[in-house]
């Protein structure tokens, strides 16, 4: 695994950690809300849940190693592979419907997907849900991008160098070559994620 770039933007990461901690507290407090989606999604799904700490790791271009490799199936049955994402940056967000922080960050991910449409390929990687539960979440938050169904853990295993098995949500930003440019463990702070995406898009121009 390439060495993370720890000296760039230290104040930004500090702000993220503080912001994520506060938002995570609010998110976990909101677990008691009794809308139908939460009731469906939270039925036992929180077992083994571990939240990311909000840390951000950036990988300098010269230290990114090889492009990631994976193959998965979207909920509509379409097969997608890492090779399909080559040529422009991509974002992979690991989530499931019963994950409270995933619900917190969903509106921001929706906004970024719309803002970067055509410039960044957005995909979710759903780790636990059946199709009906995942699609209910996507309708509720108006998620405009598809998700890979990964209950068997195939994509997670392929990316285990970067994604801890139970740190949900985790967001990876891939460069145009398919290499991991950045990783966020926990809620993706919008100001930080926006900068990471802008930097990756600019570097691929």
C-alpha positions in Angstrom: 0.0 0.0 0.0 1.5 3.4 -0.9 2.4 5.7 1.9 -0.4 8.3 2.7 0.5 11.9 2.1 0.2 13.3 5.6 1.7 16.7 5.2 -0.8 18.3 2.8 -3.7 20.4 4.1 -3.4 19.5 7.8 -5.9 22.1 8.9 -8.4 20.7 6.5 -8.2 17.2 7.9 -8.4 18.6 11.4 -11.5 20.5 10.5 -13.0 17.3 9.0 -12.3 15.2 12.0 -14.0 17.8 14.3 -16.9 18.2 11.9 -17.4 14.5 11.4 -17.4 13.8 15.1 -20.1 16.4 15.6 -22.2 15.2 12.7 -21.8 11.6 13.7 -23.1 12.3 17.1 -26.2 13.9 15.7 -26.6 11.1 13.2 -26.4 8.4 15.9 -28.9 10.3 18.0 -31.2 10.3 15.0 -31.3 6.6 14.8 -34.6 6.6 16.8 -36.6 8.4 14.1 -39.4 6.0 13.1 -39.9 6.6 9.4 -40.7 3.4 7.4 -37.3 3.3 5.7 -35.4 3.5 9.0 -37.6 0.8 10.5 -37.0 -1.5 7.5 -33.3 -0.8 7.3 -32.4 -0.9 11.0 -33.9 -4.3 11.7 -30.8 -5.9 13.0 -28.5 -4.3 10.5 -26.5 -2.3 13.1 -24.9 -5.4 14.5 -21.1 -5.1 14.0 -21.4 -1.5 12.9 -18.2 0.5 13.2 -18.1 4.1 12.2 -15.1 5.6 10.5 -13.3 8.4 12.4 -13.5 11.0 9.6 -9.9 10.7 8.7 -8.8 11.7 5.2 -5.8 10.0 3.4 -4.5 11.5 0.2 -2.1 9.6 -2.1 0.4 11.5 -4.2 0.2 10.7 -7.9 3.7 9.1 -7.8 2.8 6.8 -4.9 -0.6 5.4 -6.0 0.5 2.0 -7.2 -1.6 0.0 -9.6 -5.2 0.7 -10.7 -7.7 -1.1 -8.6 -9.4 -4.2 -9.9 -12.9 -5.4 -9.2 -16.1 -6.6 -10.8 -19.6 -6.3 -9.4 -23.3 -6.4 -10.3 -25.6 -3.4 -10.0 -29.0 -3.9 -8.5 -30.5 -3.8 -12.0 -28.3 -6.7 -13.0 -25.8 -4.8 -15.0 -22.2 -5.9 -14.6 -19.6 -3.2 -13.9 -15.9 -3.5 -13.5 -13.0 -1.2 -12.5 -12.0 -1.1 -16.2 -15.3 0.6 -17.0 -14.3 3.5 -14.9 -11.0 4.3 -16.6 -10.6 7.6 -18.5 -12.0 9.9 -15.9 -12.1 10.2 -12.1 -14.5 8.1 -10.1 -16.0 8.0 -6.7 -17.0 4.8 -4.8 -19.1 5.2 -1.7 -19.5 2.1 0.6 -22.8 2.2 2.4 -26.0 0.4 3.5 -29.4 1.8 4.4 -29.3 1.1 8.1 -26.1 3.1 8.5 -27.0 6.4 10.2 -23.9 8.3 8.9 -24.7 7.1 5.4 -28.1 8.9 5.7 -26.3 12.0 6.9 -24.0 12.2 4.0 -26.4 11.1 1.3 -27.7 14.6 0.4 -24.1 15.9 -0.1 -23.2 12.9 -2.3 -26.3 13.6 -4.4 -25.3 17.2 -4.8 -21.7 16.3 -5.9 -22.9 13.6 -8.3 -25.1 16.2 -10.0 -22.4 18.9 -9.9 -19.7 16.6 -11.4 -22.0 14.8 -13.9 -20.0 13.8 -16.9 -16.7 14.5 -15.2 -16.7 12.0 -12.3 -18.3 8.6 -12.4 -20.2 8.0 -9.1 -21.0 4.5 -7.8 -22.3 3.2 -4.5 -21.2 -0.1 -3.1 -23.9 -1.5 -0.9 -22.7 -4.0 1.6 -25.8 -5.4 3.2 -29.1 -4.7 1.6 -31.6 -6.5 -0.6 -32.7 -4.6 -3.7 -35.9 -3.3 -2.2 -34.2 -1.8 0.8 -31.4 -0.2 -1.2 -33.9 1.3 -3.7 -36.0 2.7 -0.9 -33.0 4.5 0.4 -32.1 5.8 -3.1 -35.7 7.1 -3.6 -35.8 8.8 -0.2 -32.5 10.7 -0.8 -32.9 11.0 -4.6 -29.6 9.3 -5.3 -28.9 9.8 -9.0 -26.1 7.1 -9.4 -26.3 3.3 -9.3 -24.9 1.0 -6.6 -23.2 -2.4 -6.8 -24.8 -5.1 -4.7 -21.9 -6.5 -2.6 -23.5 -8.7 0.1 -21.0 -11.4 -0.9 -18.1 -8.9 -0.2 -16.4 -9.4 -3.6 -15.8 -5.7 -4.2 -15.0 -5.0 -0.6 -12.4 -7.8 -0.7 -10.9 -6.5 -3.9 -10.4 -3.1 -2.3 -9.6 -4.3 1.2 -6.2 -2.6 1.0 -8.1 0.7 1.3 -11.5 -0.1 2.8 -11.7 -1.6 6.4 -14.3 -4.3 6.4 -16.7 -2.6 8.8 -15.8 1.1 8.5 -19.1 2.4 6.9 -19.3 4.7 5.2 -16.0 4.8 3.4 -15.5 6.9 0.2 -12.7 6.4 -2.3 -11.8 8.9 -5.0 -10.1 7.3 -8.0 -8.0 9.1 -10.5 -8.6 8.8 -14.3 -6.2 5.8 -14.3 -8.3 4.0 -11.7 -5.8 4.4 -8.9 -6.9 5.5 -5.4 -6.2 9.2 -5.1 -8.0 9.7 -1.7 -9.9 7.9 1.0 -12.4 9.2 3.6 -13.3 6.9 6.5 -16.6 8.0 7.9 -18.9 10.9 6.9 -17.6 12.7 3.8 -17.4 16.3 4.9 -18.6 18.3 1.8 -15.9 21.0 1.9 -13.1 18.4 2.0 -14.8 16.0 -0.6 -15.3 18.9 -2.9 -11.6 19.8 -2.8 -10.6 16.2 -3.3 -12.8 15.9 -6.3 -11.7 19.3 -7.8 -8.1 18.4 -7.4 -8.6 15.0 -9.0 -10.5 16.4 -11.9 -8.0 19.1 -12.5 -5.1 16.6 -12.5 -6.9 14.5 -15.1 -7.6 17.4 -17.5 
